[in-house]
């Protein structure tokens, strides 16, 4: 059985994961409106991954007899200055998430909640990949600068991203 303290913290993280999904979906909508279908697909895939993260936490709670309590999801921004701005915001968001995961992991350690520690280790590892992926796109966008041809080529490449 999961403790009330751990249950509340996992419910909070579920909300953060749903918010992340919603944020990436809003970024996908912006990319679609900006005629960047590859970037939009990249963001849609990311949104789906965040949903799967929420469900991993959801299932963990259910499996351990905890009570999932869904919380309100804040409305994400809808306008961005450029493709670079979109991906910089995505990277900044990904850089915020480890703190929440680490806080949750620290709580699992304090509570001697070994099943949560094992489950959260997956999130710790996954977060490294998430930051790397968004950071690479930011670096590529910075390298191409104002080149419309470069943006077109990068966008085509981003459209090839598949779900894990």
N, C-alpha and C positions, 0 to 999 in steps of 0.2 A: 504494500500500500504506500502511496506517495503522501508525504506530509502536506499539511495545509500551506506551509510556507513555500515549499517546492511547487505545489500545485498552482499557487498564485503567480509565482515567478514564471512558470512554464506558460500559463495562460497569457501573461504579458508578452512573452516571446512569440507566441502564436500570433498575437495582434501585430507585432513588429514584422513578422514574415508576410502576413496578409497585406500590411501597408506597403512593404517592399514590392510585392506583386502588383499592387494597384499603381504604385509609382512608375514601375517599368511599363505598365500598360498605357499610362498617360504619356510616357516618353515615346512609346510606339505610335500612339495617335498623332503626336506632334511630327514624328518622322514621316508618317503616311501623308500628312498635310503638306510636308515640305518636299514631297516627291523623292524620298529616300527609302524605297521599299526594302532594301537590304538591311539598313539600320533598324527599320521597323520590325523586320523579322527577328533580328538579333535581340531586340527589346522584348518581343513577344515570347521568345524562347526563355529569356531571363525571367519574365513574369511567371511563366509556367514552372520554372525551377523553384522560384520563391514559394509558389503554391505547394509544391511537393515538400518543401522544407516545413511549411506550416502543418501539412498533413502528417509528416514524420513525428512532429511534436504532439499533434492531436492523437495519433495512434498510440504513442508512448503513454500518454495519460490514460486513455481508455484501457489499454492492456494492463495497466497497473491499478485499475480501480479508481482513478482520479476523476474529477469532474471538470470537463472542458466548459469554460464560460467565455464565449466570444465577446470581444470588446469592439467599440466603434473604431472605424478606420478613418483617419484624417484625409481630407481631400488633397491630392497632390497638385503641384503646379501644372499648368497646361501649356504655357508658352516658354520657349527657349530662344536664345539669340542665334544659335548656329548648331551644327552637328557637334562641334567641339564642346559647346556649352552643355549639350545633352549628355555627352559621355563624361565630361568633367563632373557633372552633378551625379551621374551614376557612380563614378569612382568615389566621390566624396561620401556618397551614401554607403557604399561597400566598406569604406574605411571606418564608418561609425559602428557597423554591425559587430565586429569582433569584441568591442568593449561589452556589449550586451551579452554575447555568448560567453565571454570570459567571466563576467559577473555571475551568470547562471551556473557555470562550471564550478566557480568558487563556492557557491551556495551548496551545490551537490557534494563537494568535498566536505564542507562544514557539517552537513547533515548526514554524512556517511551514506549517501544515496548512490550506491554502486551502479545500479542499472542506469540511472541518469548520467553518471559519469561516462559510462561506455557509449551511450547514445550521443552525448554531447561531444565526445571526441571526434565523431564523424563531422559535426558542425565546425569544429576548430580546423580540421583539415580542409574541409570544403571552402571555408572562408579565404584561405590562402589562394586557392584557385580563382575564386570570384574576384578578388582584388587584382590579381595578375591579369585576368582576362580584360577587365575594364581598363586597367592601366595601359595595356598594350594598344588598345584602340585609341586612347588619348594620345599616346606617344606618336602613333601613326598619323593622326589628324594634325598634330602639331608639325610633324615633318612635311606634310603636303601643303601646309599653309593655306593660301587662298586659291590654290589650283583646283579649278572645277573638274578638270580631267582626273586629277588625283582623287578628288572626292567621289567621282563617279566610279572609278576603279575600286576604291576601298569599299564603297557601298555595295558593289556587286559581290565582293568577297565576303562581306558581313552577311549577305543574304544566304550564303552557303552553310551557315551555322545550323547544326541540327540539335535536336534534344538529346540529352544524355540517356 
